[in-house]
Amino acid sequence: MEKTLPTIRFETGPEKYKHWKLSFDGPIATLTMNVQEDAGLLKDYSLKLNSYDLSVDIELCDAIQRLRFEHPEVRTLVFTSLKEKIFCAGANIFMLGISSHNFKVNFCKFTNETRLGLEDASTYSGIKSLCAVNGVCAGGGYELALACDEIYLVDDGASAVSLPEVPLLAVLPGTGGLTRVIDKRKVRRDLADVFSTKTEGIQGDRAVAWKLVDAAIPRSQFTAAVAKRAKELAATSKRPENVKGVELTPLGAKYDEKAWAYSHVAVTIDRARRIAEVTVHAPKTAQPEKPEDMVAAGSKLWALVAFRELEDALLNLRFNEPEIGVLVLKTRGDAKAVIAADAALAKNKEHWFVNEVIGQMRRTLKRLDMMSKTSFAFVDGKESCFVGSLFEMALAADRTYMLDESSSESASEASASLPRGAAPEEQTFIQLSLMNNGHLPMGNSLTRLQTRFYGKPGHADALAVKSTRYAAAAAEGEGLVTFIPDEIDWDDEVRMAVEERASLSPDALTGMESNLRWPGPETMETKIFGRLTAWQNWIFQRPNAVGEKGALKLYGKSGAKPEFDWKRV
């Protein structure tokens, strides 16, 4: 029987961690896994053998984020386990067995985003990661190891790495395991085939020879070897020395049944219509231009707090509002303030803190790209400020509707003295900034402009360097918006568009949107999420896995064997 989960919140901190211990030794940070068996999201299962559920991964996500901002001195992150001869048994099977389908898929998605965040920390922040596998490492545990830069395995005749989901559970390593094995670690396909069907996994020298780990070290030498390699990795990092970090303070969100209020983000929910409106506000005060002043602003810096809030809102919508099908994206405030804030970020992008702020924006927008919900952006009046970094939300949306005010007498007069297509001060407009020119790439490694104009790369590049204030007709002409209803038709057109979308099959829409959002080159990231959407969505619903006599349902029941429908589909 599927269980209903309580409302899930994604804010936490080291003082609240139940499953991880974060410690420091100069430039080396260590995250020690010690999952508390009785501290899962539900009391219906026990998190034995360092198996994990979403609560464990929420803490892990938070820890990686805090290392970026609060501990700029950290250059290497080491993962290990406090359990004797057990690193991690992977995702808790009993949790998966009683969870709803949508929760299982969203759980896999969040776990993937967390592991990609670890890889992002290596690429963009210079935090190298070393997984010290000091015991049995299975399923999602090995997938965490795969997300690290290097893997050291204790060679004691018992410890092994494995991806046993196919033979044991009739599902797949759902957090990128198969993709990382062959794409990242470049394990030979035939060897990966053997590995993925061996429940006992691969040990020692064979694991090294097959490229499943980087080194297998006897237990007596393991701790020293890990410490030595961690220092070597730290020496390759360009993170700053002798600088003070920036604390990530609580967001202070206020939630009620119909609305969530943050300092710069507001969410209103209409469950009857299956619609949520997400509004992001521009800076309300002048933003600092110098990096030292940005550090002084800390967690109150608009670009950091607004995108942290947006991220939290998106995660809450994803997990706690599964029946909300359409997100209406809006912006409000001073467009000039957004453009100025963007310019300061782009100018100081090499500064460690500014780099991390841009990283927060990049990862938040990727979560928006990955929402299994329709998103429509509404550029709906002069108070709207879809410019620069906030225009990335419109580029991420499935459609953008922009109010056309050109027919009004005042707008016509104001436009007469401006260049063709340019918007006057008092008229609705959109505008690009330096932040739209490569700082916030998608998972396919392209910018959203390049993705939008995949068939016209020259057009994307030309637009990226312009700072034109586009009125509706010009924005439509450049391909930056989808439709431009006038003031007479606006209310009816946007209402019908939203209601029509909310009436369509959510399954069909998820498939359609996932296919349309990712033109361009394939990357490991797009492969992971594309396969997660297609394969896990399908396999998690097949009787062979989740039927009454399916492998996932019967796992751990003494003497019970799954019964498979043997037809290949």
C-alpha positions in Angstrom: 0.0 0.0 0.0 1.4 3.4 -1.0 2.0 5.8 1.9 1.2 9.5 1.9 4.2 11.5 2.9 4.1 14.5 5.2 4.8 17.9 3.8 8.5 18.0 2.9 10.7 21.0 3.6 14.2 21.4 2.1 15.9 23.8 4.4 18.2 22.3 7.0 21.7 22.9 8.4 24.6 21.1 10.1 23.1 21.6 13.5 20.0 19.6 12.3 21.8 16.8 10.4 20.8 13.3 11.6 22.6 11.2 9.0 25.9 13.0 8.1 28.8 14.4 10.1 30.7 17.3 8.5 34.3 17.8 9.8 37.2 19.9 8.7 41.0 19.6 8.6 42.4 22.7 6.9 41.6 22.4 3.2 40.1 18.9 3.6 36.4 18.4 4.6 35.0 15.0 5.4 31.4 14.0 5.1 30.9 10.9 7.2 27.7 8.9 6.5 26.0 7.5 9.6 22.4 7.1 8.7 20.1 6.8 11.7 17.8 3.9 11.1 14.7 5.4 12.8 15.1 8.9 11.3 13.6 8.5 7.8 10.7 10.6 6.4 8.3 7.8 7.5 8.4 5.3 10.4 7.3 2.5 8.1 10.8 1.4 7.2 14.2 1.3 8.8 17.2 2.8 7.2 19.6 -0.1 7.9 23.1 -0.5 6.4 23.4 3.3 5.6 20.5 3.0 3.2 19.0 6.3 2.4 15.7 8.1 1.7 15.0 11.7 0.7 15.9 13.0 4.2 19.5 11.8 3.8 19.8 13.4 0.5 18.4 16.7 1.6 21.1 16.9 4.2 23.8 15.9 1.6 22.6 18.6 -0.8 22.7 21.2 2.0 26.2 20.2 3.0 27.6 20.5 -0.5 26.0 23.9 -0.8 27.4 25.1 2.5 30.9 24.0 1.6 30.7 26.3 -1.4 29.7 29.4 0.5 30.6 29.0 4.1 34.0 27.2 3.7 35.9 28.7 0.8 39.1 27.2 2.3 37.9 23.7 1.5 39.5 22.2 -1.6 38.8 18.5 -1.2 35.7 16.7 0.1 36.1 13.2 1.3 33.2 10.8 1.7 33.3 7.9 4.1 31.2 5.9 6.4 31.0 5.4 10.2 29.4 2.0 9.8 31.8 -0.9 10.2 32.4 -2.6 6.8 29.4 -0.8 5.3 29.8 2.3 3.1 26.2 2.6 1.8 23.6 0.0 0.7 21.9 2.6 -1.6 18.3 3.8 -1.7 16.1 2.1 0.9 14.1 -0.6 -0.9 11.3 -0.7 1.5 10.8 3.1 1.2 10.7 2.7 -2.6 8.2 -0.2 -2.3 5.6 1.8 -0.4 6.1 5.2 -2.2 3.9 6.5 -4.9 5.1 6.5 -8.5 5.5 10.3 -8.7 7.5 10.3 -5.4 9.9 7.6 -6.7 10.6 9.5 -9.8 11.0 12.9 -8.1 13.2 11.2 -5.5 15.5 9.9 -8.2 15.5 13.4 -9.9 16.5 15.2 -6.7 19.1 12.6 -5.9 20.5 13.1 -9.5 20.5 16.9 -9.0 22.4 16.5 -5.8 25.1 14.3 -7.4 25.3 16.6 -10.4 25.7 19.4 -7.8 28.8 17.5 -6.5 30.2 17.3 -10.0 29.3 21.0 -10.5 31.3 21.8 -7.3 34.4 20.2 -8.9 34.0 21.9 -12.2 33.0 25.4 -11.2 34.1 25.7 -7.5 37.3 23.7 -7.5 36.1 21.4 -4.7 37.5 18.0 -5.7 35.8 14.9 -4.2 37.2 11.6 -3.1 35.0 8.7 -2.1 36.7 6.5 0.5 34.6 3.3 0.1 35.5 1.6 3.4 33.0 -1.2 3.1 30.2 -2.7 0.9 29.0 -0.1 -1.6 25.8 -0.9 -3.5 23.3 0.8 -5.7 22.8 4.4 -4.9 25.8 4.3 -2.6 28.0 3.5 -5.6 26.2 6.1 -7.5 27.3 8.7 -4.9 30.9 7.4 -5.4 30.5 7.7 -9.2 29.7 11.4 -8.8 33.0 12.0 -7.0 36.2 12.8 -8.9 38.0 9.6 -7.6 37.0 6.4 -5.8 39.2 4.5 -3.4 38.0 1.0 -2.4 39.2 -0.9 0.7 40.7 -4.2 -0.4 39.7 -6.6 2.3 38.2 -9.6 0.5 34.7 -8.5 1.4 34.1 -4.9 0.3 32.8 -4.5 -3.3 31.0 -2.0 -5.5 27.8 -3.0 -7.2 24.7 -1.9 -9.1 22.4 -4.7 -8.2 19.1 -3.1 -9.1 18.5 -5.1 -12.3 18.8 -8.6 -10.9 17.4 -7.8 -7.4 14.6 -5.3 -8.0 13.7 -5.4 -11.7 14.4 -1.7 -12.0 17.5 0.4 -13.0 20.2 2.3 -11.1 17.9 5.4 -11.1 20.3 8.1 -10.1 22.6 8.0 -13.2 24.5 4.8 -12.3 24.6 3.2 -15.7 25.3 6.4 -17.5 28.2 7.4 -15.3 29.7 4.0 -15.5 30.1 4.1 -19.3 30.1 7.9 -20.0 32.1 9.2 -17.0 34.3 6.3 -16.0 34.4 4.8 -19.5 33.9 1.2 -18.4 33.8 -1.1 -21.4 30.3 -1.9 -22.4 30.6 -5.7 -22.1 32.2 -5.4 -18.7 29.5 -2.9 -17.6 26.9 -5.5 -18.7 28.5 -8.2 -16.4 28.9 -5.7 -13.6 25.2 -4.6 -13.7 23.9 -8.1 -13.4 26.2 -9.3 -10.6 24.4 -8.9 -7.2 27.6 -9.4 -5.3 29.5 -6.7 -7.2 33.2 -6.4 -8.1 36.1 -6.3 -5.6 39.7 -5.2 -5.3 42.1 -5.4 -8.3 39.3 -6.4 -10.7 37.3 -3.3 -9.8 40.5 -1.2 -10.6 41.1 -3.1 -13.8 37.6 -2.6 -15.0 37.8 1.2 -14.1 35.0 0.9 -11.6 37.3 2.4 -8.9 40.7 4.3 -9.1 42.5 2.3 -6.4 42.0 -0.7 -4.1 44.0 -0.3 -0.9 44.5 -2.9 2.0 42.6 -1.9 5.1 45.8 -1.3 7.1 46.9 1.3 4.6 43.6 2.7 3.6 43.2 5.7 5.9 46.7 7.0 5.2 46.3 6.5 1.4 43.0 8.5 1.4 44.6 11.3 3.4 47.6 11.5 1.1 45.4 11.6 -2.0 43.0 14.2 -0.5 46.0 16.5 0.0 47.2 16.0 -3.5 43.8 16.8 -4.9 43.6 19.9 -2.7 46.9 21.1 -4.2 45.2 21.2 -7.7 42.4 23.6 -6.6 42.4 27.3 -7.1 40.0 28.1 -4.2 41.1 31.1 -2.2 43.1 30.9 1.0 42.6 32.9 4.2 39.2 34.3 3.4 36.0 34.2 5.5 33.0 32.4 4.2 29.4 33.6 3.9 26.8 32.0 6.1 23.6 30.7 4.4 21.0 32.1 6.7 17.5 30.6 6.9 15.1 31.8 4.2 12.2 32.5 6.6 9.5 31.5 4.2 5.9 31.6 5.4 3.6 28.9 4.1 -0.1 28.6 4.2 -2.6 26.6 2.1 -2.9 29.0 -0.7 0.3 31.1 -0.7 4.0 30.9 0.2 5.8 34.2 0.9 9.5 34.8 0.7 11.4 38.1 0.7 11.7 38.2 -3.1 9.5 35.3 -4.3 5.8 34.7 -3.9 3.8 31.6 -4.8 0.0 31.5 -5.1 -1.7 28.1 -5.6 -5.1 27.4 -7.2 -5.6 23.7 -6.7 -9.0 23.6 -8.3 -7.5 24.8 -11.6 -4.2 22.9 -10.9 -2.2 26.2 -11.4 0.5 27.9 -9.4 1.7 31.4 -10.0 5.4 32.1 -9.2 6.5 35.7 -9.0 10.1 36.8 -8.6 10.8 40.4 -7.5 13.7 42.5 -8.6 16.1 44.1 -6.0 14.3 46.5 -3.8 17.5 48.4 -3.0 20.7 49.3 -4.8 22.9 46.3 -5.1 26.7 46.4 -4.3 29.0 46.7 -7.3 32.3 45.6 -5.6 33.0 42.0 -4.6 34.0 42.9 -1.1 30.7 44.7 -0.7 28.8 41.7 -2.1 30.5 39.5 0.5 29.5 42.0 3.2 25.9 41.7 2.0 26.2 37.9 2.2 23.0 36.0 2.2 21.0 39.2 1.7 22.6 39.8 -1.7 19.6 39.9 -4.0 20.9 37.4 -6.6 21.7 34.9 -3.9 18.6 35.1 -1.8 16.1 35.4 -4.7 17.4 32.3 -6.4 17.7 30.4 -3.2 14.1 31.2 -2.6 13.1 30.3 -6.1 14.9 27.0 -5.7 13.1 26.2 -2.5 9.7 27.1 -4.1 10.3 24.8 -7.1 11.3 21.9 -4.8 8.2 22.4 -2.7 6.0 22.5 -5.8 7.7 19.4 -7.2 7.2 17.2 -4.1 4.3 18.7 -2.2 2.0 19.8 -5.0 2.0 16.9 -7.5 -1.4 17.8 -9.0 -0.3 21.3 -9.9 0.3 21.0 -13.7 1.0 24.6 -14.8 3.4 27.2 -13.4 2.7 30.8 -14.4 6.0 32.6 -14.1 5.9 36.4 -13.5 8.4 39.1 -12.4 7.9 42.4 -10.7 10.0 45.4 -9.9 12.7 47.7 -11.3 14.2 46.2 -14.5 17.2 48.6 -14.2 18.0 47.2 -10.8 18.2 43.7 -12.3 20.4 44.9 -15.2 22.7 46.6 -12.7 22.9 43.6 -10.4 23.7 41.4 -13.4 26.5 43.7 -14.6 28.2 43.6 -11.2 28.0 39.8 -11.2 29.4 39.5 -14.7 32.2 42.0 -14.0 33.3 40.2 -10.9 32.7 36.6 -11.9 36.3 35.5 -11.0 35.8 36.4 -7.4 35.1 33.2 -5.4 31.9 34.5 -3.8 30.5 36.0 -7.0 31.3 32.7 -8.7 29.3 30.8 -6.1 26.3 33.2 -6.5 26.3 32.7 -10.2 26.5 29.0 -9.5 23.4 29.2 -7.3 21.5 30.9 -10.1 22.7 28.4 -12.7 21.6 25.4 -10.6 18.3 26.9 -9.7 17.5 27.6 -13.4 18.4 24.0 -14.2 15.8 22.8 -11.6 13.3 24.9 -13.5 14.3 23.3 -16.8 13.7 19.9 -15.1 10.2 20.6 -13.7 7.7 18.0 -14.8 5.2 20.8 -15.0 4.3 23.2 -17.8 5.7 26.7 -17.4 4.3 29.7 -19.1 6.0 33.1 -18.7 3.7 36.2 -18.6 5.4 39.5 -19.5 2.2 41.3 -18.4 2.8 45.0 -17.9 5.2 47.8 -17.1 5.8 46.4 -13.6 7.1 43.2 -15.2 10.9 42.9 -15.3 11.8 39.9 -17.4 15.3 41.2 -18.1 18.8 39.7 -17.9 19.0 36.9 -15.4 15.2 36.9 -14.8 14.6 36.6 -18.5 16.3 33.2 -18.2 13.0 32.1 -16.6 11.2 33.1 -19.7 13.7 31.3 -21.9 13.2 28.2 -19.7 9.4 28.4 -20.1 7.5 26.3 -22.6 5.9 29.5 -23.9 6.2 33.2 -23.3 3.2 35.6 -23.6 4.0 39.3 -23.8 1.5 42.2 -23.5 1.5 44.3 -26.7 0.8 47.9 -25.8 1.7 49.4 -29.1 -1.8 50.3 -30.1 -2.4 52.7 -27.2 -2.1 56.3 -28.1 0.4 57.2 -25.4 2.7 54.2 -26.5 2.6 55.3 -30.1 3.6 58.8 -29.3 6.4 57.7 -26.9 7.8 55.3 -29.6 7.9 57.8 -32.3 11.3 59.2 -31.3 12.9 55.8 -30.6 14.7 53.3 -32.8 12.4 50.9 -34.6 11.1 48.2 -32.2 12.6 49.8 -29.1 10.4 50.2 -26.0 9.8 53.5 -24.3 10.3 53.8 -20.5 6.6 53.4 -19.6 5.9 50.5 -21.9 6.3 46.7 -21.2 9.7 45.5 -22.5 12.2 42.7 -22.2 15.9 43.1 -22.3 19.0 40.9 -22.3 22.1 41.4 -20.1 25.6 40.1 -19.8 24.2 37.2 -17.7 22.5 35.8 -20.8 25.8 35.4 -22.6 27.2 32.1 -21.3 27.1 32.4 -17.5 24.0 30.3 -16.9 24.2 27.2 -19.2 21.6 24.5 -19.4 22.4 20.8 -18.9 23.1 20.4 -22.6 26.1 22.8 -22.2 24.3 25.5 -24.3 22.8 28.8 -23.1 19.1 29.0 -23.2 19.4 31.5 -26.1 21.5 29.0 -28.0 19.0 26.2 -27.2 16.1 28.4 -28.3 17.7 29.2 -31.6 19.5 25.9 -32.1 18.8 26.2 -35.8 20.1 29.8 -35.9 23.3 29.9 -33.8 24.4 33.2 -35.4 21.1 34.8 -34.3 21.6 33.6 -30.7 25.1 34.9 -30.6 24.0 38.3 -32.0 21.2 38.7 -29.5 23.4 37.8 -26.6 25.6 40.9 -27.0 22.7 43.4 -27.4 21.2 45.4 -24.6 18.1 46.5 -26.6 14.8 47.1 -24.7 12.4 45.1 -26.9 8.8 46.1 -27.1 6.3 43.3 -27.9 6.4 43.4 -31.7 10.2 43.5 -31.8 10.5 40.7 -29.2 8.2 38.6 -31.3 10.1 39.4 -34.4 13.4 38.3 -32.8 11.8 35.1 -31.6 12.2 36.0 -27.9 8.5 35.5 -27.1 5.8 33.2 -28.4 2.6 35.4 -28.5 1.9 39.1 -28.0 -1.9 39.6 -27.2 -3.0 43.2 -27.0 -4.7 44.8 -24.0 -8.1 43.8 -25.3 -7.4 40.1 -25.8 -4.8 39.6 -23.0 -7.0 38.3 -20.2 -8.9 35.9 -22.4 -5.9 34.6 -24.3 -3.7 33.8 -21.3 -6.7 32.3 -19.4 -7.6 30.0 -22.2 -4.0 29.0 -22.8 -3.5 28.0 -19.1 -6.8 26.3 -18.8 -6.3 24.3 -22.0 -2.9 23.2 -20.8 -4.1 22.2 -17.4 -6.8 20.0 -19.1 -4.3 17.8 -21.0 -2.9 14.5 -19.9 0.0 15.1 -17.5 1.8 12.0 -18.7 1.6 13.0 -22.3 2.7 16.6 -21.4 5.7 15.4 -19.4 6.9 13.3 -22.3 6.3 16.1 -24.8 8.0 18.8 -22.8 11.0 16.6 -22.0 11.5 15.9 -25.7 11.1 19.6 -26.7 13.2 21.2 -24.0 16.6 19.7 -24.9 17.6 20.3 -28.5 21.3 20.3 -29.3 24.2 18.1 -28.1 23.8 15.2 -25.8 25.7 15.4 -22.5 26.0 13.1 -19.6 23.5 15.3 -17.7 20.9 15.2 -20.5 21.3 11.5 -20.9 20.8 10.9 -17.2 17.6 12.9 -17.0 16.3 11.8 -20.4 16.7 8.2 -19.5 15.3 8.8 -16.0 12.2 10.2 -17.5 11.8 7.6 -20.2 13.0 4.4 -18.5 12.4 4.9 -14.8 8.9 6.4 -15.5 8.1 3.2 -17.4 9.9 0.5 -15.4 8.6 1.9 -12.1 5.1 1.2 -13.3 5.6 -2.3 -14.7 4.1 -5.2 -12.8 7.5 -7.0 -12.9 8.8 -4.3 -10.5 5.8 -2.9 -8.6 3.0 -5.4 -9.1 1.7 -7.4 -6.1 4.3 -10.1 -7.1 6.9 -7.7 -8.5 10.5 -7.8 -7.4 10.4 -4.4 -5.6 7.2 -5.3 -3.7 8.5 -8.7 -2.5 12.1 -7.6 -1.7 13.1 -8.8 1.8 10.1 -11.1 2.3 11.4 -14.5 3.2 10.8 -17.2 0.6 8.9 -14.9 -1.7 10.0 -14.9 -5.3 8.8 -12.4 -7.9 6.7 -13.6 -10.8 7.6 -11.9 -14.1 5.7 -11.3 -17.2 8.3 -12.7 -19.6 7.2 -10.8 -22.7 9.8 -8.3 -23.9 8.1 -5.0 -24.7 
